[in-house]
Amino acid sequence: MAQSFDYESASASADTETSPLERLAEIAARTAEETGKFANVDAILRIPVTMQVVLGSATIPVANLMKLGRGAVVPLDHRVGEPVDVVVNGRVVARGEVVVVEEDNSRFGVSLTEIVGPLGQGET
């Protein structure tokens, strides 16, 4: 059964400079309170999840895979400048741009540009 979310009121809180993930937490908390399904939302929000950033993918035959060695380049289906998918527990939840972390130029990060809604609809 699909749950409807009130993105209008969630985006109103965006004026106070909250991050997209904080906005997601607010939506989850408000939804839980409105439906009365969760007595303790804080316990839910502390559950660890696996987050991945997908730069792209490739399909190649096993024979070509076996030929790969150091320095080999595998072309991906995403192009430079295209948004990357942010995946949490196997589900795309956001899209963003790869950035260099300011404090440490040897690390990359993701600047979120779009939060994917519950039905695959984006919120920018």
C-alpha positions as CSV (number, residue, x, y, z in Angstrom):
1,M,0.0,0.0,0.0
2,A,1.5,3.3,-1.1
3,Q,2.1,6.0,1.5
4,S,1.5,9.6,0.5
5,F,4.0,12.3,1.6
6,D,3.4,16.0,1.9
7,Y,6.4,17.4,0.0
8,E,4.9,20.9,0.0
9,S,5.3,21.4,3.7
10,A,8.6,19.6,3.7
11,S,10.0,22.0,1.1
12,A,8.8,24.9,3.2
13,S,11.4,23.9,5.9
14,A,14.1,24.1,3.1
15,D,14.2,27.9,3.6
16,T,16.0,27.3,6.9
17,E,19.0,25.8,5.1
18,T,18.4,22.1,6.2
19,S,20.2,19.4,4.2
20,P,18.2,17.1,2.0
21,L,18.9,14.2,4.4
22,E,17.5,16.2,7.3
23,R,14.4,17.0,5.2
24,L,14.0,13.2,4.6
25,A,14.2,12.6,8.3
26,E,11.6,15.3,9.0
27,I,9.3,13.7,6.4
28,A,9.8,10.3,7.9
29,A,9.1,11.6,11.5
30,R,6.0,13.6,10.4
31,T,4.6,10.6,8.5
32,A,5.2,8.3,11.5
33,E,3.5,10.7,13.8
34,E,0.5,11.2,11.5
35,T,0.0,7.5,11.0
36,G,0.7,6.5,14.6
37,K,2.6,3.5,13.4
38,F,5.8,4.2,15.3
39,A,5.9,5.0,19.0
40,N,9.6,5.9,19.0
41,V,10.8,7.5,15.8
42,D,14.2,8.2,17.2
43,A,14.9,4.5,17.5
44,I,14.0,4.1,13.8
45,L,16.2,7.0,12.7
46,R,19.3,5.4,14.4
47,I,19.1,2.2,12.4
48,P,22.3,1.9,10.3
49,V,21.9,1.5,6.5
50,T,24.3,0.8,3.7
51,M,24.8,3.8,1.4
52,Q,26.5,3.5,-2.0
53,V,27.2,6.0,-4.8
54,V,26.9,4.4,-8.2
55,L,29.1,6.1,-10.8
56,G,27.8,3.7,-13.5
57,S,27.8,0.2,-14.7
58,A,29.0,-2.0,-17.5
59,T,28.1,-5.3,-19.0
60,I,31.0,-7.3,-20.5
61,P,31.5,-11.0,-21.4
62,V,33.4,-13.2,-19.0
63,A,36.1,-13.7,-21.5
64,N,36.8,-9.9,-21.6
65,L,36.6,-9.8,-17.8
66,M,39.3,-12.4,-17.6
67,K,41.6,-10.3,-19.8
68,L,41.4,-7.3,-17.5
69,G,44.6,-6.4,-15.8
70,R,46.3,-3.5,-14.0
71,G,45.6,-0.2,-15.8
72,A,42.7,-1.6,-17.8
73,V,39.8,0.9,-18.4
74,V,36.2,-0.3,-18.3
75,P,33.9,2.2,-19.9
76,L,30.7,2.8,-17.8
77,D,27.2,3.7,-19.0
78,H,27.3,7.2,-17.3
79,R,29.1,10.1,-18.9
80,V,31.1,12.8,-17.2
81,G,28.8,15.4,-15.7
82,E,25.8,13.1,-15.5
83,P,24.3,12.8,-12.0
84,V,25.3,9.7,-10.0
85,D,22.7,7.6,-8.1
86,V,22.8,7.5,-4.3
87,V,21.6,4.0,-3.3
88,V,20.5,3.1,0.3
89,N,19.9,-0.6,1.0
90,G,19.5,-1.3,-2.8
91,R,17.0,1.5,-3.5
92,V,17.9,4.8,-5.3
93,V,17.0,7.6,-2.9
94,A,18.8,10.6,-4.4
95,R,21.0,11.8,-7.3
96,G,23.9,14.1,-7.1
97,E,27.2,15.4,-8.5
98,V,30.7,14.1,-7.6
99,V,32.7,16.8,-5.8
100,V,36.1,17.0,-4.2
101,V,35.9,17.4,-0.4
102,E,37.2,20.8,0.5
103,E,39.0,19.8,3.7
104,D,40.9,16.9,2.1
105,N,41.5,17.2,-1.7
106,S,42.3,13.5,-1.8
107,R,38.7,12.5,-1.1
108,F,35.5,12.7,-3.1
109,G,32.0,13.3,-2.0
110,V,28.5,13.7,-3.5
111,S,26.5,17.0,-3.6
112,L,22.9,15.9,-3.6
113,T,20.9,17.6,-6.3
114,E,17.7,15.6,-6.3
115,I,15.8,13.5,-3.7
116,V,13.9,10.6,-5.3
117,G,10.3,10.4,-4.0
118,P,8.5,7.2,-2.9
119,L,7.2,6.5,-6.5
120,G,10.4,7.4,-8.3
121,Q,9.4,11.0,-8.6
122,G,12.2,13.5,-8.0
123,E,12.1,16.6,-5.7
124,T,14.7,19.2,-6.6
